[in-house]
Amino acid sequence: MTIKYRNPILSGFYPDPSIVRVNCDYYLVTSTFAYFPGIPVFHSRDLLNWSQIGNAIDRPGQLCFDENQISQGLFAPTIRYNEGTFYILCTLVKNGGNFIITADDPKGPWSDPIWLEGADGIDPSIFFDTDGKAWYHGTHPAPEGEAYPGNYEIYIREIDLKLLKERKNPLSGDNIGIWRGALRNVIWPEGPHIYKIDNEYFLLHAEGGTGLDHAVCIAKAKDIKGPWEGKKSNPVATHRHLGKRVGIINVGHADLVDDANGNWYMVLLASRQIEGVCPLGRETFLIPVFWEDGWPFIGTESGMIEEEIELETNSEENRSRSENKNECLTEKVCDHFKGVIPLNWLTLRLPSNEKDFAFCVNARSDALRLFAKKATMRSMEHPAFAGRRIRHINWEFSAEIEFIPKKENECAGIVILQSEDFQYRLEIFLSEKGYMSLRLIKAAGKNTDEETVAVCELHAVQKFIILKANCIDMELSFFYETDNKHMIKVSGGQDARILSTEYAGGFVGSLAGVFASGNGTDTQNYADVLWAEYKELE
């Protein structure tokens, strides 16, 4: 049976996908940069219905994100499986390097990192050959020196699996450079993955940078050490020749997987463009692949990455997709924080010690407690913050917060966050007159002061307040509700485009969340979040 499914399969900030199949199960991971927990692990039985089953970086002591900006941290994980063990390789960009973690169960727990000393560069991957050998591959600057920025080389190095099992640095032998990209003077050949198909080695990689010139290319060889031959019609997948007018751009960074019936697919990142910007960041897309004359081709009607694609399936679950909306990722709409933070919620950076967390899920059984510490949403410390990805073009986020500010520096509320420098915050605070009040703050640049967009004095103390933000046609509106009365608008018509990489830069999408702060001073006060709801608006 042929059905139609809609891309992306993981909407919102889920970039740099890597996928592996184990029997009839698929597992997928994506980048998280400086957010914690890091590297979400997803599971599917049919490539279209996905659920998050864990996070590979999920506890203090595994890694340190201190002083990482939001777009630093964990880049481009790879997930693989071999003889009963799952492997994830990743790069901690600012203060770590390349590492491997392992698990018997993809749900976790995942091991502490095994650091790959001597593996410079970024985007690590691992290939298990049929002869029992294993090979590290990644990308680094041209060893003789970069002739130009982005003049990188993909290289391999043998991995000693015995040393890896002993949790020692497993790299063996010398680096062997194998590929510098499909095009002449290309920039950033990266995200390499090696496969062995019909006794030939294939190297899939990205090049051209992560923006409009991003592309997926491929090469093959009889011997893993080379020589490697590029596909004459490279790139395999890109939209860079289409310009800025199309709805899907920034196509690149891919991984291949086959199903149990011999059909092939590619997961890759791309961005959906709305009014000239990409507010949802880089998302995970799925496209069919077919093989012809020994090379892979994109199996869509246009040869492009399409939002609606036909798929052959025997799955009863997939058949229902021809009749419904096709929401591939299963998530709750409303979260109540009963002793846990949901798997899909993120905080910023990872304290090295659990006692340094600025939030608590078991201070009371029915709320998430945020402590008003000195860290702010503009700093690179460990703020009292938790949020979830914005995954739709039109959306609404609301939360019920119990907070009474006692000093003028204390605040708590909701935040729509793209980076330290681009965000909106609707926060409860104590005015100079001593009134409990609300203010909408806009930050729109690294070297600019925050702008107070609107202020509402509540006069009477309100123990419980519902704060809400929504986005419709790239305009943000903010509201509040007290005493079970109707919602009151604080401000509307705010520009949502500033919460995009086109304005803010970096590599992430936007989150909607809750926070508390002492604005430079540690306080004893706290805010309790009773529930938070995120939903798509039609």
Salt bridges, closest charged atoms under 4 A:
ASP16 OD1 - HIS253 ND1 3.62
ASP16 OD1 - ARG282 NH1 3.79
ASP25 OD1 - HIS43 NE2 2.64
ASP25 OD1 - ARG45 NH1 3.20
ASP58 OD1 - ARG59 NH1 3.29
ASP66 OD1 - HIS382 NE2 3.03
ASP112 OD1 - ARG59 NH2 3.03
ASP120 OD1 - HIS140 ND1 2.78
ASP129 OD1 - LYS196 NZ 3.22
GLU144 OE2 - ARG180 NH1 2.85
GLU153 OE1 - HIS140 NE2 3.08
GLU153 OE2 - ARG180 NH2 3.12
GLU166 OE1 - LYS168 NZ 3.51
GLU200 OE1 - LYS220 NZ 3.70
GLU200 OE2 - LYS222 NZ 3.23
GLU207 OE1 - HIS205 NE2 3.82
GLU229 OE2 - LYS232 NZ 3.91
ASP255 OD2 - ARG80 NH1 3.02
ASP258 OD1 - ARG21 NH2 3.32
GLU283 OE2 - ARG272 NH2 2.75
GLU307 OE1 - ARG6 NH2 3.15
GLU308 OE1 - LYS4 NZ 3.69
GLU308 OE2 - ARG6 NH1 3.87
GLU316 OE2 - ARG319 NH1 2.48
GLU327 OE2 - ARG391 NH2 2.62
GLU327 OE1 - HIS392 NE2 3.30
GLU331 OE1 - ARG388 NH2 3.26
GLU331 OE1 - ARG391 NH1 3.29
ASP335 OD2 - ARG388 NH1 2.91
ASP366 OD1 - ARG364 NE 2.72
GLU396 OE1 - LYS468 NZ 3.66
GLU396 OE2 - LYS535 NZ 3.71
GLU402 OE1 - ARG364 NH1 2.88
GLU402 OE2 - LYS463 NZ 3.64
GLU420 OE2 - ARG349 NH2 2.69
ASP421 OD1 - ARG378 NH2 3.29
GLU427 OE1 - ARG425 NE 3.12
GLU427 OE2 - ARG439 NE 2.60
GLU450 OE2 - ARG378 NH1 3.30
GLU450 OE2 - ARG425 NH1 2.80
ASP495 OD1 - ARG497 NE 3.07
ASP528 OD2 - ARG364 NH1 2.94
ASP528 OD1 - ARG369 NE 2.78
GLU533 OE1 - LYS535 NZ 3.98
GLU536 OE1 - LYS325 NZ 2.58
GLU536 OE1 - HIS392 NE2 3.59
GLU538 OE2 - LYS325 NZ 3.41
